[in-house]
Amino acid sequence: MRWVCVFLLAFTFLLIHGNGLSLAGEGGSYLQQGIEDFRDENYEEALESLLRAYNAGEDPATSAYYTGLTYKEMLQYHEAREFLEKALSLNPALHEAYLHLGEVLYGLNLLQEAEEALSTAMEKGVDPPRTMYLLGLIHLKKGSFVDARGYFERVVSEYSDSPVASYARKGLDTLSTIEKKSPLRVVLSYSFQYDDNVLLKPSEEVSGVRIEGEEDSRHVFTLMADYTPDIPGPAGLTASYAFYQSLHYDLNELDIQAHRLALTPSIGTRVGEIDLLTSYEHFFLNNDTYLQMVAIKPSYTYRREKGWELTVTGGVLFKEFSYERVGGDEDRDATNLSVGVQYLSTLTSRGYILLGYTYDSEDTDGRNWDYRGNRVSAYLYYSVLKPLSLRITTGAYLQDYTNTHTVYGRKRKDLIYTATPELVYTRGALSVRLHYSFTRSDSNLKIYDYTRNIYGLGVEYLY
């Protein structure tokens, strides 16, 4: 919520208040035409003329300055930074360039550099209310709320008649919202599900294997709680707990209860964030301990420009099963190593897409379960109407098992396809979810080849 508020404040301000100032030395046909087109907001035509002026050596400092401003208006922040820095190197007296450079660096999420440029603009007396407002935005995004409030209050008290004062008041409102926000977030949910293959019955007949009554319905209850204390500065910490309980109508022996504890410290960088997830999970099958898992998963998220981000992950997962399988070759106690990458991109104001790839390697105590896996996934979120959203998760997971199976005499290979569309209607803190899940496991060993469909309807409440 905090990041959304900061983004909206910054984007609205930069969009409305991005015009350049008039400078001396506007002579020259290309330069003059470029400046006129810039002021008329014909940015593509302006860019063409200004680049010609710069390359022809027409007042290089002014040409570079207006070229940088034009790139800024076109939201091409890397190019804008390059030309504004060129303008300042050619003519350090172009004090207004420090203000615009600070805005551009803020847009690139280079907060330290942005603060330095804006502090210089402040020293030079460049548009004080606007400069102070932008400094307040930087400290708000950094989590330095005391400093942010100081800048916003100065704008409101010293420049109350300035158009920027209204934005500073919104900044103060945002700070008040953040300060009142509870660090605790709790989500409760219930769903009724029908599962046509709870027992993972093979798609074809398997000699010596007879499975009946594989269909069943169940109630599913979940609770998720996150606690994120407000820590000043770039560091952060989230502690979370999750609970899951399924209750089948007929197959009670497959009722599952799960508990998950996790701790995620994080630290912000100039262009992203570093997280270190550590978690413990405990699963009960029909009230008996079934599986325990411990995971350590570091990740780095890179955010260079608005609208997209790239996350690189790694991790180790330890699994310990608490039941006896027949024969040591079926022992599934394991160590799983993984690396992955995810790319998130905003498609429109109504939605975004998340693409991912993960490679994992699982070494088990039993020979029959060692594998190497490659997984691709995609998640789409789209707001159909204001209260109604569509969410689609799809994936494909190729598992190549390392050893020849001791029973079936072949190396196992599974290709698992999944698709999960979901419609969510949200009104305030309450959501209603219509859910469908499809799984197709295409295996060269018939016993592991199956199709599964799950249909669900549920409600969720956010506290």
C-alpha positions in Angstrom: 0.0 0.0 0.0 2.8 2.4 0.9 4.5 1.9 -2.5 1.3 2.4 -4.4 0.7 5.7 -2.6 4.2 6.9 -3.3 4.0 5.9 -6.9 0.7 7.7 -7.5 2.0 10.9 -5.8 5.2 10.9 -7.8 3.8 10.0 -11.2 1.0 12.5 -11.0 3.4 15.3 -10.0 6.0 14.5 -12.6 3.4 14.2 -15.3 1.9 17.6 -14.7 5.0 19.6 -13.7 7.6 18.4 -16.2 8.0 21.5 -18.4 11.5 23.0 -18.9 12.4 26.6 -18.3 13.4 29.1 -20.9 17.1 29.7 -21.3 19.3 32.2 -23.2 21.0 31.1 -26.3 18.1 29.8 -28.3 19.5 30.8 -31.6 19.9 28.4 -34.5 17.2 26.9 -36.7 17.2 23.4 -35.4 17.5 24.4 -31.8 14.8 27.1 -32.1 12.4 24.7 -33.9 13.1 22.0 -31.3 12.3 24.3 -28.4 9.1 25.5 -30.0 8.0 21.9 -30.6 8.9 21.0 -27.1 6.7 23.9 -25.7 3.9 22.8 -28.0 4.3 19.3 -26.6 5.2 17.8 -30.0 7.9 15.7 -28.4 8.8 13.4 -31.3 9.3 16.4 -33.7 11.1 18.3 -30.9 13.5 15.4 -30.3 14.4 15.1 -34.0 15.3 18.8 -34.2 17.1 19.0 -30.9 19.3 16.0 -31.7 20.2 17.6 -35.0 21.0 20.8 -33.1 23.2 19.0 -30.6 25.0 17.0 -33.3 25.6 20.2 -35.3 27.1 21.9 -32.3 24.3 24.5 -32.0 24.7 25.8 -28.4 25.6 22.2 -27.2 24.7 22.9 -23.5 21.2 24.2 -24.3 20.6 21.6 -27.0 21.6 18.8 -24.5 19.4 20.4 -21.8 16.2 20.5 -24.0 17.0 17.0 -25.4 17.1 15.7 -21.8 13.8 17.4 -21.0 12.2 16.0 -24.1 13.3 12.5 -23.2 12.0 13.0 -19.7 8.5 14.0 -21.0 8.6 10.8 -23.2 9.4 8.8 -20.0 12.8 7.6 -21.5 14.7 8.2 -18.3 18.0 6.6 -19.2 18.4 8.9 -22.3 17.1 11.9 -20.3 19.7 11.3 -17.6 22.5 11.1 -20.3 21.7 14.4 -21.9 21.0 16.3 -18.7 24.3 15.2 -17.3 26.0 16.3 -20.6 24.3 19.7 -20.3 25.6 20.2 -16.8 29.1 19.1 -17.8 29.1 21.7 -20.6 27.6 24.5 -18.5 27.4 24.0 -14.7 25.4 27.3 -14.6 22.3 25.5 -15.9 21.0 25.2 -12.4 17.5 24.1 -13.5 19.1 20.9 -14.9 19.8 19.7 -11.4 16.1 19.7 -10.6 15.1 17.8 -13.7 18.0 15.4 -13.3 16.8 14.7 -9.8 13.3 13.9 -11.1 14.8 11.6 -13.7 17.0 9.8 -11.2 13.9 9.4 -8.9 12.1 7.8 -11.9 15.0 5.4 -12.3 14.7 4.6 -8.5 18.3 5.9 -8.0 17.3 7.5 -4.8 20.7 8.5 -3.4 21.8 10.1 -6.7 18.4 11.8 -7.0 18.7 13.3 -3.5 22.2 14.6 -4.3 21.0 16.3 -7.5 18.0 17.9 -5.8 20.1 19.0 -2.8 22.3 20.9 -5.3 19.2 22.4 -6.9 18.1 23.5 -3.4 21.4 25.1 -2.7 21.1 27.0 -6.1 17.7 28.2 -5.2 15.9 26.4 -8.0 12.1 26.3 -7.5 12.3 25.6 -3.8 8.7 24.2 -3.3 9.0 21.8 -6.1 12.5 20.7 -5.1 11.5 20.2 -1.4 8.4 18.2 -2.5 10.6 15.9 -4.5 13.0 15.5 -1.6 10.0 14.6 0.5 9.0 11.9 -2.0 12.5 10.4 -1.9 12.5 10.2 1.9 8.9 8.8 1.8 10.0 6.0 -0.5 13.1 5.4 1.6 11.0 5.0 4.7 12.5 8.1 6.3 9.1 9.4 7.4 10.3 12.1 9.8 12.4 13.8 7.0 9.6 13.3 4.5 7.1 15.0 6.8 9.6 17.9 7.3 9.9 18.7 3.6 6.1 18.4 3.0 5.3 20.7 6.0 7.9 23.3 4.8 6.2 23.4 1.4 2.7 23.8 2.9 3.8 26.5 5.5 6.3 28.5 3.4 4.7 28.2 -0.1 1.0 27.7 0.7 -0.1 29.5 -2.5 2.2 27.4 -4.7 0.5 24.7 -6.9 2.9 22.2 -5.4 1.4 22.8 -1.9 -1.6 20.7 -2.8 0.7 17.8 -3.7 2.6 18.3 -0.4 -0.7 18.1 1.5 -1.4 14.8 -0.3 2.0 13.6 0.8 1.2 14.4 4.4 -2.1 12.5 4.0 -0.2 9.5 2.7 2.2 9.7 5.7 -0.8 9.8 8.1 -2.3 6.7 6.4 1.0 4.8 6.6 1.5 5.7 10.2 -2.1 4.6 11.1 -1.8 1.3 9.1 -1.5 -1.8 11.3 1.6 -3.8 10.8 -0.6 -7.0 11.1 -2.4 -8.4 8.1 -4.7 -11.4 8.4 -6.6 -13.3 5.7 -9.2 -15.9 6.5 -10.8 -18.1 3.7 -13.1 -21.0 3.2 -13.8 -22.9 0.0 -15.9 -25.9 -1.0 -14.1 -28.1 -3.6 -15.0 -31.1 -5.8 -12.0 -33.2 -6.9 -12.4 -35.8 -9.5 -9.1 -37.6 -8.8 -8.0 -37.3 -5.2 -6.2 -40.6 -5.4 -4.3 -39.8 -8.6 -5.8 -42.8 -10.4 -3.8 -43.6 -13.5 -5.4 -42.6 -16.9 -4.9 -46.2 -18.1 -5.3 -49.6 -16.5 -2.1 -50.7 -14.7 -1.6 -54.4 -14.1 -1.9 -55.3 -10.4 -3.2 -51.8 -9.5 -6.9 -51.3 -8.7 -8.1 -47.9 -7.6 -11.8 -47.0 -7.0 -13.7 -44.2 -5.3 -11.1 -41.6 -6.4 -13.7 -38.7 -6.5 -14.6 -36.7 -3.4 -15.6 -33.3 -2.1 -14.0 -31.4 0.7 -14.1 -28.3 2.8 -10.9 -26.2 2.9 -10.1 -23.7 5.6 -7.0 -21.4 5.5 -5.6 -18.6 7.6 -2.6 -16.4 6.7 -1.1 -13.8 9.0 1.8 -11.4 8.2 3.4 -9.0 10.6 5.6 -6.3 9.1 6.9 -3.7 11.6 7.7 -0.2 10.4 11.5 -0.1 10.4 13.0 3.3 9.4 15.5 3.1 6.6 16.1 0.6 3.8 15.8 -2.6 6.0 12.6 -4.5 6.5 11.3 -7.6 8.2 8.2 -9.8 7.7 7.1 -12.6 10.0 4.3 -14.8 8.8 2.2 -17.8 9.7 -0.1 -19.9 7.5 -2.6 -22.6 8.4 -4.4 -25.1 6.0 -7.0 -27.7 6.8 -8.9 -30.0 4.3 -11.8 -32.2 5.4 -13.0 -34.8 2.9 -16.5 -36.2 2.9 -15.4 -39.8 2.2 -11.6 -40.1 2.0 -11.0 -38.9 5.6 -7.7 -40.7 5.6 -6.4 -38.0 3.2 -7.4 -35.0 5.3 -4.4 -32.7 5.5 -3.5 -30.1 8.1 -0.5 -27.9 7.5 1.3 -25.1 9.4 4.0 -22.8 8.0 6.2 -20.3 9.8 8.4 -17.9 7.9 10.8 -15.0 8.5 11.9 -12.7 5.7 14.4 -10.0 6.4 15.0 -7.6 3.5 17.1 -4.6 2.6 16.5 -2.0 -0.2 19.2 -1.1 -2.7 19.4 1.7 -5.1 17.8 -0.3 -7.8 15.9 -3.1 -6.0 15.6 -5.2 -3.0 17.4 -8.2 -1.4 15.3 -10.8 0.6 16.2 -13.9 2.6 13.2 -16.1 3.2 13.6 -18.8 5.8 10.6 -21.1 6.5 9.5 -24.2 8.4 6.5 -26.3 7.3 4.8 -29.2 9.1 2.1 -31.4 7.4 -0.2 -33.8 9.1 -2.0 -36.6 7.2 -5.1 -37.9 9.0 -3.8 -36.3 12.2 -0.4 -38.1 11.9 2.8 -36.3 11.2 3.5 -36.8 7.5 6.2 -34.3 6.2 8.4 -31.6 7.6 10.3 -29.1 5.4 12.9 -26.4 6.1 13.7 -23.8 3.3 16.2 -21.1 2.9 15.6 -18.9 -0.2 17.5 -15.7 -1.0 16.3 -13.5 -3.8 17.2 -10.2 -5.5 14.6 -8.0 -7.2 15.8 -5.5 -9.7 13.7 -2.4 -10.5 15.2 0.0 -12.9 12.2 1.7 -14.3 8.5 1.8 -13.5 6.3 -0.9 -15.0 8.6 -4.0 -14.7 10.8 -5.8 -12.4 13.2 -8.8 -12.5 13.7 -11.3 -9.7 16.5 -13.8 -9.4 16.0 -16.6 -6.7 17.9 -19.5 -5.3 17.3 -21.9 -2.5 17.8 -25.1 -0.6 14.9 -27.2 0.7 15.2 -30.1 3.1 12.4 -32.7 3.3 11.8 -35.3 5.9 8.9 -37.7 5.6 7.7 -39.4 8.8 6.2 -42.6 7.5 7.7 -45.8 6.4 7.7 -46.9 2.7 8.2 -50.4 1.6 11.9 -50.7 0.6 14.7 -48.2 0.9 14.4 -47.3 -2.8 11.1 -45.5 -2.1 12.5 -43.3 0.7 11.6 -39.7 -0.3 13.7 -37.8 2.4 15.5 -35.3 0.2 17.6 -32.1 -0.3 16.3 -29.9 -3.1 18.4 -27.2 -4.7 16.9 -24.6 -7.0 17.6 -21.4 -9.0 15.0 -19.3 -10.9 14.1 -16.1 -12.5 10.8 -14.1 -12.7 9.9 -11.2 -14.9 6.9 -9.0 -14.0 5.5 -6.5 -16.5 2.6 -4.1 -16.2 0.4 -4.6 -19.3 -2.1 -1.8 -18.8 -3.5 0.1 -15.9 -5.8 -2.9 -15.4 -3.4 -5.8 -15.2 0.1 -7.3 -15.2 1.8 -10.6 -16.2 4.4 -12.6 -14.3 6.7 -15.0 -16.2 9.0 -17.5 -14.5 11.5 -20.2 -15.0 13.0 -22.5 -12.3 15.5 -25.3 -12.4 15.7 -27.7 -9.5 17.6 -30.8 -8.5 16.3 -33.2 -5.8 18.5 -35.8 -4.3 16.6 -38.4 -2.2 17.6 -41.2 0.1 15.7 -43.6 -2.2 16.9 -44.3 -5.7 13.4 -44.0 -7.3 12.8 -40.3 -6.5 16.0 -38.5 -7.6 15.2 -36.1 -10.4 16.2 -32.9 -12.2 13.4 -30.5 -13.1 12.7 -27.6 -15.4 9.6 -25.5 -14.8 8.1 -22.6 -16.8 5.1 -20.6 -15.5 2.9 -17.6 -16.3 0.5 -15.7 -14.1 -1.9 -13.1 -15.5 -4.0 -10.6 -13.5 -6.6 -8.5 -15.3 -9.3 -6.3 -13.8 -12.3 -6.9 -15.9 -14.5 -4.4 -14.0 -13.7 -2.5 -10.8 -14.9 -5.3 -8.4 -14.2 -8.2 -10.7 -10.8 -9.6 -11.7 -9.6 -12.6 -13.7 -6.5 -14.4 -12.6 -4.9 -17.2 -14.6 -1.9 -19.4 -13.6 -0.4 -21.8 -16.1 2.7 -23.9 -16.1 4.7 -26.9 -17.4 7.1 -28.9 -15.3 9.5 -31.5 -16.8 11.0 -34.0 -14.3 13.7 -36.3 -15.5 14.4 -39.0 -12.9 18.0 -39.9 -12.6 17.9 -43.6 -11.9 16.3 -46.6 -13.5 13.2 -47.4 -11.5 13.8 -50.6 -9.4 10.2 -51.9 -10.0 9.4 -50.8 -13.6 12.9 -51.1 -15.1 13.0 -47.7 -16.8 14.0 -44.2 -16.1 10.9 -42.2 -15.2 10.1 -39.0 -17.1 7.0 -36.8 -16.2 5.7 -33.7 -18.0 3.1 -32.0 -15.8 0.8 -29.3 -17.2 -1.3 -27.1 -15.0 -3.9 -24.4 -15.6 -5.8 -22.5 -13.0 -8.3 -19.8 -14.0 -10.0 -17.9 -11.3 -12.7 -15.2 -11.1 -12.6 -13.0 -8.0 -15.3 -10.5 -7.0 -14.1 -8.1 -4.3 -16.2 -5.7 -2.3 -14.3 -4.0 0.5 -12.5 -6.6 2.7 -14.6 -9.5 1.4 -13.9 -11.5 -1.8 -15.8 -14.3 -3.5 -13.7 -16.8 -5.6 -14.8 -19.1 -8.4 -11.9 -21.5 -9.0 -11.0 -24.3 -11.4 -7.7 -26.3 -11.5 -6.6 -28.7 -14.2 -3.5 -31.0 -13.9 -2.3 -33.4 -16.6 0.7 -35.6 -15.7 2.1 -37.2 -18.8 4.5 -39.9 -17.7 6.3 -42.7 -19.4 5.4 -45.0 -16.5 1.6 -45.6 -16.5 1.3 -45.6 -12.7 2.2 -41.9 -12.6 0.2 -40.9 -15.7 -3.1 -39.1 -14.7 -5.5 -36.3 -15.2 -7.1 -34.2 -12.4 -9.8 -31.5 -12.2 -10.7 -29.5 -9.2 -13.7 -27.1 -9.0 -14.1 -24.7 -6.1 -16.2 -21.8 -4.8 -15.0 -19.9 -1.8 -15.0 -16.7 0.2 -12.0 -14.7 1.7 -11.9 -12.0 4.3 -9.0 -9.6 4.7 -8.4 -8.0 8.1 
